[in-house]
Amino acid sequence: MRWVPIALLFAVAVSAGWLMPQPEAVPVAAPPIAEAHAEGELAVVQSDAEPGESGDVSLARSGDGHFYAEGDVDGTKMRFLVDTGASVVALSAADANALGLDWRDEELRMVGRGVNGEVMGKPVVLASVTLGDIEVRDVQAVIIPRGLHVSLLGQSFLSKLENVNISADEMTLG
């Protein structure tokens, strides 16, 4: 039973980019601060930059084997599972709500296929995603209102970086 959510998460991450149409830009106005996310280990983002410089971000591997990071999306703090296999940033319903993004069932379209069938979502563009001293603008994303409990930091963010490296229990982004 434990593998079903992981398999669904993997299926969404892999197929979201293949099936997702180009999203329209969605302006996000001054969103409220996000509430605390699901409990569990959270790696603290560390940067080696001097003030005013851009630097690498280091993440420690969590007890569950994944890398998590506290980031900022359009001024709202949120927790991400760093997923190098995800084509795009995928937002949970809670994180999308914290950003002031909404959706209606008729706006949802198939963005992937999971073990339980089609994964429905709404494509959006995030003005800014920041992790430590790293900022990426105009990031493609998709809102997954059902079945995703932690947002994914995927390739629409990671591919803009010069370096994504995993060595033992540390991930370095830069």
Residue pairs with C-beta under 8 A, 6 or more apart in sequence:
4 115
4 116
5 147
5 149
7 114
7 115
8 114
8 115
8 116
8 119
8 147
9 81
9 83
9 148
9 152
10 85
11 112
11 113
11 114
11 115
11 119
12 86
12 90
12 111
12 112
12 114
12 119
12 144
12 147
12 148
12 152
13 83
13 85
13 86
13 87
13 90
13 112
13 152
13 154
14 85
14 86
14 87
14 112
15 87
15 111
15 112
15 113
15 119
16 86
16 87
16 88
16 90
16 111
16 112
16 119
16 121
16 142
16 154
17 86
17 87
17 88
17 154
17 155
17 156
18 87
18 112
19 110
19 111
19 112
19 113
20 87
20 88
20 111
20 121
20 123
20 140
20 142
21 109
21 123
22 123
23 123
23 124
23 125
23 140
23 141
23 142
24 123
24 124
24 125
25 125
25 138
26 101
26 124
26 125
27 127
28 74
28 99
28 100
28 101
28 126
28 127
29 100
30 75
31 74
31 75
31 76
31 98
31 99
31 100
32 76
32 98
32 100
33 76
33 77
33 98
34 76
34 77
34 78
34 94
34 95
34 98
34 99
35 94
35 98
37 78
37 79
37 94
37 95
37 150
38 79
38 149
38 150
40 62
40 64
40 68
41 62
41 63
41 64
41 68
42 62
42 68
42 70
42 79
43 59
43 60
43 61
43 62
43 67
43 68
43 69
44 60
44 70
45 57
45 58
45 59
45 69
45 70
45 71
45 131
45 132
46 57
46 58
46 132
47 55
47 56
47 57
47 58
47 132
47 133
48 55
48 56
48 58
49 55
49 56
49 132
49 133
53 133
54 133
54 134
55 132
55 133
55 174
56 163
56 172
56 173
56 174
57 69
57 131
57 132
57 133
57 134
57 172
57 173
57 174
58 170
58 171
58 172
58 173
59 67
59 68
59 69
59 82
59 170
59 171
59 172
59 173
60 67
60 169
60 170
61 67
61 168
61 169
61 170
61 171
62 68
66 81
66 82
67 81
67 82
67 166
67 171
68 79
68 80
68 81
68 82
68 150
69 79
69 80
69 82
69 131
69 153
70 77
70 78
70 79
70 80
71 77
71 78
71 79
71 80
71 129
71 130
71 131
71 153
72 78
72 128
72 129
72 130
72 131
73 95
73 99
73 126
73 128
73 129
73 130
74 99
74 126
74 127
74 128
75 128
76 95
76 98
76 99
78 95
78 98
78 151
79 150
79 151
80 89
80 131
80 150
80 151
80 152
80 153
81 150
81 151
81 152
81 153
82 153
82 158
82 171
82 173
83 90
83 152
83 153
83 154
84 154
84 155
84 158
84 164
85 154
86 152
86 153
86 154
86 155
87 154
87 155
87 156
88 140
88 141
88 142
88 154
88 155
88 156
89 126
89 129
89 139
89 140
89 141
89 142
89 151
89 152
89 153
89 154
89 156
89 157
90 121
90 141
90 142
90 143
90 144
90 148
90 151
90 152
90 154
91 99
91 101
91 124
91 141
91 142
91 143
91 144
91 148
91 151
92 144
92 148
92 149
92 150
92 151
93 143
93 144
93 145
93 146
93 148
95 151
96 102
96 103
96 143
96 145
99 126
101 124
101 143
103 122
103 143
103 145
107 122
108 120
108 121
108 122
108 145
109 120
109 121
109 122
109 123
110 118
110 119
110 120
111 119
111 120
111 121
111 123
111 142
111 144
112 118
112 119
112 121
113 119
114 147
116 147
119 144
119 147
120 144
120 145
120 146
121 142
121 143
121 144
121 145
122 142
122 143
122 145
123 140
123 141
123 142
124 141
124 142
124 143
125 138
125 139
125 140
125 141
126 138
126 139
126 140
126 141
127 137
127 138
128 135
128 136
128 137
128 139
129 135
129 136
129 139
129 153
129 157
130 136
131 153
131 157
131 173
132 173
134 161
134 173
134 174
136 157
136 160
136 161
139 156
139 157
139 160
140 156
141 156
158 164
158 173
161 173
161 174
162 174
163 172
163 173
163 174
164 171
164 172
164 173
165 171
165 172
165 173
166 172
